[in-house]
Amino acid sequence: MGRMHSTGEAPHLASLLNEMKEGLDTVSRKIQSLTAKVKEGQYPTADGFSYLEAKNLLLLNYCQSLVYYLLRKAKGFSIEEHPVVRSIIEIRLYLEKIRPIDKKQQYQIQKLMKVGENASKSDIPSVAGQVASNKSEDVSKYRPNPDMLESKIDLTDPDGDGVYHPPRIAPTSFEEKTSKYERNARRREKEILKHSKQSDYIRTLMNDMEERPEEVRDFEGTSREVDRHIAQFEERARKEEEMFTRVPLSKEERRREKMLKKSRNGLQGLTESFFDEVKTLPFEDKSGDQMMGSGNGSSRNGRLKKRKRRH
């Protein structure tokens, strides 16, 4: 009743059986030789590695399930919903899951195998008894030994006090031997470059020389105070986007913003002179000092004198 008559699986099953027969013949010869050596006492199996024992039991159960599975296939019995299929899948999953454990235990297993190969036949019973009597000592024997590390302290040094001193690798600043005049000149160049970058005239000139796209503004004639306020507002907006939170305004900032909105509707730039844009250029006089102003008579730096109107 439960037999299956399928002619399509017969050739594939025959090839698998031939391949398994060759593998089983090889395994049988190795197992027979190992069994004979174990019976003679050459390979002691008592107090072995428990992980390998559990793995061998899993492999043995897996092979038995495969043999029973092939037996039912060879006789033509149905294997649908049979417990052997579930057993094969379950054991195969166990074998796949323990692969990381095999890699971790590979070093210890190799060390134990080398000890067994180097030991003579006469010393095998004594080694087996030592392993059985003192397992903890045998396990710690193959662990890393900190005493074998090379010391960083030179004990042969007569001047050494035996105390570890860390190397002096702290960064130190390199001071150039320059005169005061050269340092002042470099400081002056940095100030000139800083003021030049803040100048609208220099920025416009650089944009024209580099053929950058022209920026179209919705308003004209803004003063430097307004430009500075806009730059601070953009910097605050950038920080708010980075920190995902609002940056509160201080009383001074709110007062300045209110004052700028009321002061001539932001048209203070129309009254600024052209000299304010040109004075940041790196012009120097014969003495080497920067010309930052036109003297005491400047309309920006000096005070405006009131003129009496004659009637």
Order of alpha helices (4+ residues) and beta strands (2+ residues): alpha-alpha-alpha-alpha-alpha-alpha-alpha-alpha-alpha-alpha-alpha
